[in-house]
Amino acid sequence: MKIVTFLLLIMLSFSVVNAQDNRTSILQDLENNKVSAKDTKVTATLKSASRLFETKYDLTTVILIIPAGSVVDVLGSDSTYLQVTYEEYEGYIFRRDAELSETPVVIEAETVPVNVQEKKPVEEQQAPTPKQSRFSYLEYKYGSSTAAKLMSGKIWKGMNAEMVNDSWGTPKKINRVISGNTVKEEWIYKSTWLYIENDRLVEWGPIRQ
């Protein structure tokens, strides 16, 4: 019985070592550009919430906070950062915050038959642009109820920063403080300040002259 238990422990330790070797090999391939984003897809799962930076050379360029447990596509790697895409955003996260998938997923290129007439895609509904109808643009983006509030210049707690910008426009000044995984911003308008934390409006008040 002891021999069987000993053999099982040896087999388990080999599987753990192999998994770690796979992750290390993938990162090394990314750093050496051996894994191309065109023919492979490497993903990583965030172990903790992480800031997504627009550039790794300026840590004040925070795009957003990616929640823990999120899955990102990995485009590249160095000793400190992973270059990733999350939803429609692309940037850099700390390498320590994410766990790389064990194996890259190979994406096979599609083959297009020769002399086969391609079908034209069905026209998709185009989103209105701000140059057209402002209400139509906001309605397409948020729905008619929220669009009506934004059109009348209303703000409320919990709305995201993009909604604030669509309602009040670009502020005169933004003061930003980054503390750990928290991004705090003070938006200054002509007579009012707004306090935004992690992309959500928290509080506001008048500017005292």
Secondary structure as the mmCIF struct_conf table of DSSP 4:
data_model
#
loop_
_struct_conf.conf_type_id
_struct_conf.id
_struct_conf.beg_label_comp_id
_struct_conf.beg_label_asym_id
_struct_conf.beg_label_seq_id
_struct_conf.end_label_comp_id
_struct_conf.end_label_asym_id
_struct_conf.end_label_seq_id
HELX_RH_AL_P HELX_RH_AL_P1 LYS A 2 GLU A 31
TURN_TY1_P TURN_TY1_P1 ASN A 32 ASN A 33
BEND BEND1 VAL A 35 VAL A 35
TURN_TY1_P TURN_TY1_P2 ALA A 37 ASP A 39
STRN STRN1 THR A 40 LEU A 46
BEND BEND2 LYS A 47 SER A 48
STRN STRN2 SER A 50 PHE A 53
BEND BEND3 GLU A 54 GLU A 54
TURN_TY1_P TURN_TY1_P3 LYS A 56 TYR A 57
TURN_TY1_P TURN_TY1_P4 LEU A 59 THR A 60
STRN STRN3 VAL A 62 ILE A 66
HELX_LH_PP_P HELX_LH_PP_P1 PRO A 67 PRO A 67
TURN_TY1_P TURN_TY1_P5 ALA A 68 GLY A 69
STRN STRN4 VAL A 71 SER A 77
BEND BEND4 SER A 79 THR A 80
STRN STRN5 TYR A 81 TYR A 86
TURN_TY1_P TURN_TY1_P6 GLU A 87 GLU A 88
STRN STRN6 TYR A 89 PHE A 94
HELX_RH_3T_P HELX_RH_3T_P1 ARG A 95 ASP A 97
STRN STRN7 ALA A 98 LEU A 100
BEND BEND5 GLU A 102 THR A 103
HELX_LH_PP_P HELX_LH_PP_P2 PRO A 104 PRO A 104
STRN STRN8 VAL A 105 VAL A 106
HELX_LH_PP_P HELX_LH_PP_P3 GLU A 108 PRO A 113
TURN_TY1_P TURN_TY1_P7 VAL A 114 ASN A 115
HELX_LH_PP_P HELX_LH_PP_P4 GLN A 117 THR A 129
TURN_TY1_P TURN_TY1_P8 PRO A 130 LYS A 131
BEND BEND6 GLN A 132 GLN A 132
HELX_RH_AL_P HELX_RH_AL_P2 ARG A 134 TYR A 142
HELX_RH_AL_P HELX_RH_AL_P3 SER A 144 MET A 151
TURN_TY1_P TURN_TY1_P9 SER A 152 GLY A 153
TURN_TY1_P TURN_TY1_P10 LYS A 157 GLY A 158
STRN STRN9 ASN A 160 ASN A 160
HELX_RH_AL_P HELX_RH_AL_P4 ALA A 161 TRP A 168
BEND BEND7 THR A 170 THR A 170
BEND BEND8 LYS A 172 LYS A 172
STRN STRN10 LYS A 173 SER A 179
TURN_TY1_P TURN_TY1_P11 GLY A 180 ASN A 181
STRN STRN11 THR A 182 ILE A 188
BEND BEND9 LYS A 190 SER A 191
STRN STRN12 THR A 192 GLU A 197
TURN_TY1_P TURN_TY1_P12 ASN A 198 ASP A 199
STRN STRN13 ARG A 200 PRO A 206
HELX_LH_PP_P HELX_LH_PP_P5 ILE A 207 ARG A 208
#
